[in-house]
């Protein structure tokens, strides 16, 4: 990193662009620090503070696009202590980026939550997805040699975006919400039986 070589043809056509690459890297780092400063200002503006008794969390929906140096900056600068991560858990957490992210969490003592969800997971035909998510976190905790385990799972289920809810009558909306609550309670108990927190 920091050196880029362009092949332009001819004996003099190999140009090293170390200085240009360095400027790009410096600009990216500066932009990242500015973003972190704005985030900290937002926390303070909204009455939040960073400290040992506070949860400072990050949601990561794409592990493949996660940049570990930026994550480390967030940990160092903001005191990040919790990560909700959408791992592709059906592969046993074996992807290179997934293993690297787990190592970052382990090295910095970051609480990990397995994150997933879809707007229709509250429905009877789809609620098994939540059970599978809980089972994946539990299996990892049981089988992994890493000291860093999942504290729990986090489900993102925006039931109000489904056609079933949007097209329902007032009473129908209440029924959809009641179904959502019922499924959440059911899976809260299941996660609890596995020693896992359950975050909605």
Order of alpha helices (4+ residues) and beta strands (2+ residues): beta-beta-alpha-beta-alpha-beta-alpha-beta-alpha-beta-alpha-alpha-beta
